[in-house]
Amino acid sequence: MPQPARLVDRDPQVTPQQMAASLVPPPQFTEASFASYRPDPDYPSQAEVRDAVEAFVVAGPEAASPRRGLFGRRKAASTDAAATSGVYLDGGFGVGKTHLLAAAYHAASGRKTFGTFIEYTALVGALGFQGTVDLLRGTALVCIDEFELDDPGDTMVMTRLIKELSETGTRFAATSNTPPGALGEGRFAAQDFLREIQAMSDRFDTLRIDGLDYRRRAVDESARVVTDVPGSLPAGEVTLDDFRTVVAHLGSVHPSKYVAMVEGLDAVGLTDVQAFADQTDALRWVALVDRLYDAQVRIVASGTPLDQVYPESMLSGGYRKKYLRAASRVVALSRA
């Protein structure tokens, strides 16, 4: 019986043109719509935000009010979002923010893009700032998922990019687990970049979504652990690696390539999973989990449950929400 391929042997080369072409919703959200979103009746803000985002998209750019400035801020959802130039969906993980973002993409008319925060910053790295502006200029709607600023450089880049594009009529829809005014909090000296962070915040009409993680509602258990990883892998395109070897390999591959690294896979097998001791390694793993989740690649693993690999010292820091989001996603993928 042939041995499964190894994830660590995958080091895809991605051109700027391929990066730009991939700015569409991931496969699991290909059919996402406002009608298919299922708000939790115990949290009215979910239905309110759905209606507000739909109104924002349907209204189009001509509904934006010049008196409000570029993006006015508010604390609760309202259908008045139709009269703004951008919306920012703030809430915990697993409340359907990405579903609504993909629904906005599908419902919008004209040229549009959909990508994670890291995909847009990677595009700037590949094309340069002006090259990215030129590429995206004329786009009617730019959707940015997982808007999280982890360093001052990203703060400056995204502030400038949003400003440049918005001045030519582009509108924005974004999601994050962190309110825009708190981006970067606990991760770098945010006070040194307060002006840039505040400028970012002022450009969005913030819509708060409350609720419970639907993945945990569906699977109220820890990540599944098996004793025989090779024997538990499903049929199809699969890989099999030692967990620590994969984590080390991620350090040699830019996160923008993680999408291509997992492309076409049905499952990844990981042996001897262990808790993280290094935060950089943990953050790279989070980025890979996001791409595995987008592609709905099943995870089969032995060792420590994958939702328990972050020590308390990491969970109490500025990246807590990232780690919890990844933990939620690996539970779902390990029990797919």
Secondary structure by P-SEA (a helix, b strand, c coil): cbbbbbcccccccccaaaaaaacccccccccccccccccccccaaaaaaaaaaaaaaaacccccccccccbbbbcccccccccccbbbbbccccccaaaaaaaaaaaccccbbbbcaaaaaaaaaaccaaaaaaaaccccbbbbcccccccaaaaaaaaaaaaaaaaaccccccccccccccccccccccccaaaaaaaaaaacbbbbbbbccccccccccccccccccccccccccbbbbcaaaaaaaaaaccccccccccccccbbbbcbbbbbccaaaaaaaaaaaaaaaaabbbbbbcccccccccccccccccaaaaaaaaaaaaaaaaac
